[in-house]
Amino acid sequence: MDTGRPAVDAVIRRLFSWPLGMTRARARAAAASTAELDRKQAMFRDELEQRLQVQRQLRESEARVRAIIDSAPIVLFAIDRDGAITFSAGVGPHPLGKKPGEAVGWSAADLFVEHPTVVEGIRQALSGIDGRAELTQGERTFSFSLAPFRDAAGNTAGAIVVAIDVTEGRRTEAALRQSLETLKQVDQNRRALLRRLVHAQEEERRAIASDIHDDSIQSMFAVGLRLFGLREALHDAAQIEQVDRLQQNVQQSTDRLRHLLFELRPAALDEGGLPAALRQYLDAMKADTAIEVVLETALEQNPASETQVIAYRIAQEALANVRKHAGARRVECAVSAVDDGILTRIADDGVGFDSSRNGSAPGHLGMIAMRERAEMAGGWFRITSSAGNGCIVEYWIPDDREGLASVA
């Protein structure tokens, strides 16, 4: 048996298997390199696709921005740190005949040389300060907003200028100002008319009161004196009784005339103003009806005469309704200075009424007249009431002292 043969075969197999092992290792390395290359190529393609997609989105965004700017009454400029225009788009002013888009490369200072406020705004923006300016070209007006933009280091790298066409806005503002002036004039005329109306009414009341005092009351007083003389000359009891009844009727008529005189023009309104006139009216009301009355006043200064008259006349009407219809045991009246005017509040504990019916109730006269009087004076009027819970009347009258002075 040949024992050396297996050893020889083993050596031969090792000799032939070594190059084959190396080839396989190289093949595996080559495959790995190829796979890595393929992976990197795929990553490159993905990155390239992403960059292309970003570029497409940027172009689309730029196109949309341009479309928006070009269709709106606005113009956008980008200026570099040297003052040259690097971007221009929109529908706006055409300084020196250059439309947006044609101004790229121009010096912004040269382009707007005829508009120094814009040039100054550009200079400030390039120095790092926000600015605003206005430019009028023909019939159009543009409002400029100028702001610096900075690089990554925070240094001013240029400026952004946005110009907006505000022509229609300026026209609207001018129209509104004109309308406001017209309204002010109308309001002044209304106030002047109201003052003349109040003055005429009060003068008429004074004249009637004077006639009543100088004529009617004096005549009734003379009749009373003659009746007194006649009574002294009579001896018949029946005749004396008739004269006594006549004297009583004359006295009652005289009292009614004096009350009418007080209603027409209380002397306290001229002498002591609104608080004194209300105090006098409430005292007379208490004496006639036994209604408990309370008056609180807080006026820092005397309001204008016409203002006091209007406030008094409304209070007079409201208190007359309390006397005649409320069935109240107590009435409170408060007058105070509020918001450059007179605020008056009259509250009673009477039967009340359903105020949801536009503040009117059967027997409650003058509600509409009181409201119209207050609103005509530029104030407001409101009533709060419910059945069985009394009534509250509140109104505010402005004290237009400046207007009164200007008319006077």
Disulfide bonds with the S-S distance in Angstrom:
none
